[in-house]
């Protein structure tokens, strides 16, 4: 999955972060 190709709104970033945190603590996405 590549998200850099399109600009993200803050809402999208939040949902992505939540989803990533659910799967692997967000480490894959670089979120903390």
mmCIF file of the N, C-alpha and C atoms, coordinates in Angstrom:
data_MODEL
# 
_entry.id   MODEL 
# 
loop_
_atom_site.group_PDB 
_atom_site.id 
_atom_site.type_symbol 
_atom_site.label_atom_id 
_atom_site.label_alt_id 
_atom_site.label_comp_id 
_atom_site.label_asym_id 
_atom_site.label_entity_id 
_atom_site.label_seq_id 
_atom_site.pdbx_PDB_ins_code 
_atom_site.Cartn_x 
_atom_site.Cartn_y 
_atom_site.Cartn_z 
_atom_site.occupancy 
_atom_site.B_iso_or_equiv 
_atom_site.pdbx_formal_charge 
_atom_site.auth_seq_id 
_atom_site.auth_comp_id 
_atom_site.auth_asym_id 
_atom_site.auth_atom_id 
_atom_site.pdbx_PDB_model_num 
ATOM 1  N N  . UNK A 1 1  ? 0.846  -1.203 0.000  1.00 0.00 ? 1  UNK A N  1 
ATOM 2  C CA . UNK A 1 1  ? 0.000  0.000  0.000  1.00 0.00 ? 1  UNK A CA 1 
ATOM 3  C C  . UNK A 1 1  ? 0.874  1.243  0.000  1.00 0.00 ? 1  UNK A C  1 
ATOM 4  N N  . UNK A 1 2  ? 0.547  2.144  -0.885 1.00 0.00 ? 2  UNK A N  1 
ATOM 5  C CA . UNK A 1 2  ? 1.308  3.403  -0.939 1.00 0.00 ? 2  UNK A CA 1 
ATOM 6  C C  . UNK A 1 2  ? 0.357  4.566  -0.765 1.00 0.00 ? 2  UNK A C  1 
ATOM 7  N N  . UNK A 1 3  ? 0.616  5.377  0.252  1.00 0.00 ? 3  UNK A N  1 
ATOM 8  C CA . UNK A 1 3  ? -0.258 6.515  0.504  1.00 0.00 ? 3  UNK A CA 1 
ATOM 9  C C  . UNK A 1 3  ? 0.410  7.815  0.068  1.00 0.00 ? 3  UNK A C  1 
ATOM 10 N N  . UNK A 1 4  ? 1.698  7.733  -0.297 1.00 0.00 ? 4  UNK A N  1 
ATOM 11 C CA . UNK A 1 4  ? 2.414  8.954  -0.659 1.00 0.00 ? 4  UNK A CA 1 
ATOM 12 C C  . UNK A 1 4  ? 1.900  9.488  -1.988 1.00 0.00 ? 4  UNK A C  1 
ATOM 13 N N  . UNK A 1 5  ? 1.276  8.624  -2.789 1.00 0.00 ? 5  UNK A N  1 
ATOM 14 C CA . UNK A 1 5  ? 0.886  9.028  -4.139 1.00 0.00 ? 5  UNK A CA 1 
ATOM 15 C C  . UNK A 1 5  ? -0.195 10.097 -4.112 1.00 0.00 ? 5  UNK A C  1 
ATOM 16 N N  . UNK A 1 6  ? -1.010 10.090 -3.052 1.00 0.00 ? 6  UNK A N  1 
ATOM 17 C CA . UNK A 1 6  ? -2.055 11.112 -2.978 1.00 0.00 ? 6  UNK A CA 1 
ATOM 18 C C  . UNK A 1 6  ? -2.021 11.767 -1.608 1.00 0.00 ? 6  UNK A C  1 
ATOM 19 N N  . UNK A 1 7  ? -2.253 13.078 -1.556 1.00 0.00 ? 7  UNK A N  1 
ATOM 20 C CA . UNK A 1 7  ? -2.246 13.785 -0.271 1.00 0.00 ? 7  UNK A CA 1 
ATOM 21 C C  . UNK A 1 7  ? -3.366 13.280 0.621  1.00 0.00 ? 7  UNK A C  1 
ATOM 22 N N  . UNK A 1 8  ? -3.080 13.179 1.902  1.00 0.00 ? 8  UNK A N  1 
ATOM 23 C CA . UNK A 1 8  ? -4.061 12.658 2.848  1.00 0.00 ? 8  UNK A CA 1 
ATOM 24 C C  . UNK A 1 8  ? -4.604 13.780 3.721  1.00 0.00 ? 8  UNK A C  1 
ATOM 25 N N  . UNK A 1 9  ? -5.886 13.672 3.995  1.00 0.00 ? 9  UNK A N  1 
ATOM 26 C CA . UNK A 1 9  ? -6.460 14.619 4.947  1.00 0.00 ? 9  UNK A CA 1 
ATOM 27 C C  . UNK A 1 9  ? -6.159 14.129 6.351  1.00 0.00 ? 9  UNK A C  1 
ATOM 28 N N  . UNK A 1 10 ? -6.342 15.002 7.323  1.00 0.00 ? 10 UNK A N  1 
ATOM 29 C CA . UNK A 1 10 ? -6.043 14.600 8.703  1.00 0.00 ? 10 UNK A CA 1 
ATOM 30 C C  . UNK A 1 10 ? -6.936 13.437 9.116  1.00 0.00 ? 10 UNK A C  1 
ATOM 31 N N  . UNK A 1 11 ? -8.171 13.455 8.637  1.00 0.00 ? 11 UNK A N  1 
ATOM 32 C CA . UNK A 1 11 ? -9.107 12.380 8.998  1.00 0.00 ? 11 UNK A CA 1 
ATOM 33 C C  . UNK A 1 11 ? -8.589 11.048 8.477  1.00 0.00 ? 11 UNK A C  1 
ATOM 34 N N  . UNK A 1 12 ? -8.113 11.030 7.234  1.00 0.00 ? 12 UNK A N  1 
ATOM 35 C CA . UNK A 1 12 ? -7.606 9.786  6.653  1.00 0.00 ? 12 UNK A CA 1 
ATOM 36 C C  . UNK A 1 12 ? -6.384 9.300  7.430  1.00 0.00 ? 12 UNK A C  1 
ATOM 37 N N  . UNK A 1 13 ? -5.518 10.251 7.794  1.00 0.00 ? 13 UNK A N  1 
ATOM 38 C CA . UNK A 1 13 ? -4.319 9.870  8.549  1.00 0.00 ? 13 UNK A CA 1 
ATOM 39 C C  . UNK A 1 13 ? -4.719 9.220  9.865  1.00 0.00 ? 13 UNK A C  1 
ATOM 40 N N  . UNK A 1 14 ? -5.730 9.802  10.517 1.00 0.00 ? 14 UNK A N  1 
ATOM 41 C CA . UNK A 1 14 ? -6.172 9.260  11.803 1.00 0.00 ? 14 UNK A CA 1 
ATOM 42 C C  . UNK A 1 14 ? -6.677 7.834  11.629 1.00 0.00 ? 14 UNK A C  1 
ATOM 43 N N  . UNK A 1 15 ? -7.523 7.607  10.626 1.00 0.00 ? 15 UNK A N  1 
ATOM 44 C CA . UNK A 1 15 ? -8.088 6.270  10.443 1.00 0.00 ? 15 UNK A CA 1 
ATOM 45 C C  . UNK A 1 15 ? -6.990 5.280  10.079 1.00 0.00 ? 15 UNK A C  1 
ATOM 46 N N  . UNK A 1 16 ? -6.049 5.701  9.253  1.00 0.00 ? 16 UNK A N  1 
ATOM 47 C CA . UNK A 1 16 ? -4.936 4.816  8.879  1.00 0.00 ? 16 UNK A CA 1 
ATOM 48 C C  . UNK A 1 16 ? -4.126 4.468  10.116 1.00 0.00 ? 16 UNK A C  1 
ATOM 49 N N  . UNK A 1 17 ? -3.880 5.489  10.937 1.00 0.00 ? 17 UNK A N  1 
ATOM 50 C CA . UNK A 1 17 ? -3.090 5.252  12.144 1.00 0.00 ? 17 UNK A CA 1 
ATOM 51 C C  . UNK A 1 17 ? -3.819 4.249  13.043 1.00 0.00 ? 17 UNK A C  1 
ATOM 52 N N  . UNK A 1 18 ? -5.122 4.448  13.205 1.00 0.00 ? 18 UNK A N  1 
ATOM 53 C CA . UNK A 1 18 ? -5.894 3.539  14.070 1.00 0.00 ? 18 UNK A CA 1 
ATOM 54 C C  . UNK A 1 18 ? -5.847 2.121  13.517 1.00 0.00 ? 18 UNK A C  1 
ATOM 55 N N  . UNK A 1 19 ? -6.019 2.011  12.201 1.00 0.00 ? 19 UNK A N  1 
ATOM 56 C CA . UNK A 1 19 ? -6.018 0.687  11.580 1.00 0.00 ? 19 UNK A CA 1 
ATOM 57 C C  . UNK A 1 19 ? -4.653 0.026  11.766 1.00 0.00 ? 19 UNK A C  1 
ATOM 58 N N  . UNK A 1 20 ? -3.595 0.794  11.535 1.00 0.00 ? 20 UNK A N  1 
ATOM 59 C CA . UNK A 1 20 ? -2.243 0.250  11.656 1.00 0.00 ? 20 UNK A CA 1 
ATOM 60 C C  . UNK A 1 20 ? -1.978 -0.184 13.099 1.00 0.00 ? 20 UNK A C  1 
ATOM 61 N N  . UNK A 1 21 ? -2.409 0.651  14.030 1.00 0.00 ? 21 UNK A N  1 
ATOM 62 C CA . UNK A 1 21 ? -2.196 0.316  15.439 1.00 0.00 ? 21 UNK A CA 1 
ATOM 63 C C  . UNK A 1 21 ? -2.893 -0.991 15.781 1.00 0.00 ? 21 UNK A C  1 
ATOM 64 N N  . UNK A 1 22 ? -4.064 -1.203 15.176 1.00 0.00 ? 22 UNK A N  1 
ATOM 65 C CA . UNK A 1 22 ? -4.809 -2.424 15.464 1.00 0.00 ? 22 UNK A CA 1 
ATOM 66 C C  . UNK A 1 22 ? -4.013 -3.638 14.971 1.00 0.00 ? 22 UNK A C  1 
ATOM 67 N N  . UNK A 1 23 ? -3.373 -3.503 13.819 1.00 0.00 ? 23 UNK A N  1 
ATOM 68 C CA . UNK A 1 23 ? -2.724 -4.667 13.210 1.00 0.00 ? 23 UNK A CA 1 
ATOM 69 C C  . UNK A 1 23 ? -1.370 -4.960 13.839 1.00 0.00 ? 23 UNK A C  1 
ATOM 70 N N  . UNK A 1 24 ? -0.499 -3.952 13.881 1.00 0.00 ? 24 UNK A N  1 
ATOM 71 C CA . UNK A 1 24 ? 0.866  -4.249 14.359 1.00 0.00 ? 24 UNK A CA 1 
ATOM 72 C C  . UNK A 1 24 ? 1.448  -3.093 15.170 1.00 0.00 ? 24 UNK A C  1 
ATOM 73 N N  . UNK A 1 25 ? 0.619  -2.439 15.924 1.00 0.00 ? 25 UNK A N  1 
ATOM 74 C CA . UNK A 1 25 ? 1.131  -1.362 16.760 1.00 0.00 ? 25 UNK A CA 1 
ATOM 75 C C  . UNK A 1 25 ? 1.580  -0.156 15.955 1.00 0.00 ? 25 UNK A C  1 
ATOM 76 N N  . UNK A 1 26 ? 1.303  -0.157 14.664 1.00 0.00 ? 26 UNK A N  1 
ATOM 77 C CA . UNK A 1 26 ? 1.640  0.994  13.842 1.00 0.00 ? 26 UNK A CA 1 
ATOM 78 C C  . UNK A 1 26 ? 3.110  1.041  13.476 1.00 0.00 ? 26 UNK A C  1 
ATOM 79 N N  . UNK A 1 27 ? 3.893  0.033  13.889 1.00 0.00 ? 27 UNK A N  1 
ATOM 80 C CA . UNK A 1 27 ? 5.333  0.074  13.616 1.00 0.00 ? 27 UNK A CA 1 
ATOM 81 C C  . UNK A 1 27 ? 5.580  0.045  12.107 1.00 0.00 ? 27 UNK A C  1 
ATOM 82 N N  . UNK A 1 28 ? 4.740  -0.665 11.377 1.00 0.00 ? 28 UNK A N  1 
ATOM 83 C CA . UNK A 1 28 ? 4.922  -0.781 9.927  1.00 0.00 ? 28 UNK A CA 1 
ATOM 84 C C  . UNK A 1 28 ? 4.743  0.579  9.251  1.00 0.00 ? 28 UNK A C  1 
ATOM 85 N N  . UNK A 1 29 ? 3.910  1.431  9.853  1.00 0.00 ? 29 UNK A N  1 
ATOM 86 C CA . UNK A 1 29 ? 3.619  2.716  9.237  1.00 0.00 ? 29 UNK A CA 1 
ATOM 87 C C  . UNK A 1 29 ? 4.520  3.820  9.794  1.00 0.00 ? 29 UNK A C  1 
ATOM 88 N N  . UNK A 1 30 ? 5.284  3.494  10.818 1.00 0.00 ? 30 UNK A N  1 
ATOM 89 C CA . UNK A 1 30 ? 6.148  4.505  11.392 1.00 0.00 ? 30 UNK A CA 1 
ATOM 90 C C  . UNK A 1 30 ? 5.410  5.410  12.359 1.00 0.00 ? 30 UNK A C  1 
ATOM 91 N N  . UNK A 1 31 ? 4.240  4.971  12.804 1.00 0.00 ? 31 UNK A N  1 
ATOM 92 C CA . UNK A 1 31 ? 3.486  5.763  13.777 1.00 0.00 ? 31 UNK A CA 1 
ATOM 93 C C  . UNK A 1 31 ? 3.783  5.269  15.181 1.00 0.00 ? 31 UNK A C  1 
ATOM 94 N N  . UNK A 1 32 ? 3.585  6.136  16.149 1.00 0.00 ? 32 UNK A N  1 
ATOM 95 C CA . UNK A 1 32 ? 3.785  5.693  17.545 1.00 0.00 ? 32 UNK A CA 1 
ATOM 96 C C  . UNK A 1 32 ? 2.531  5.989  18.343 1.00 0.00 ? 32 UNK A C  1 
# 
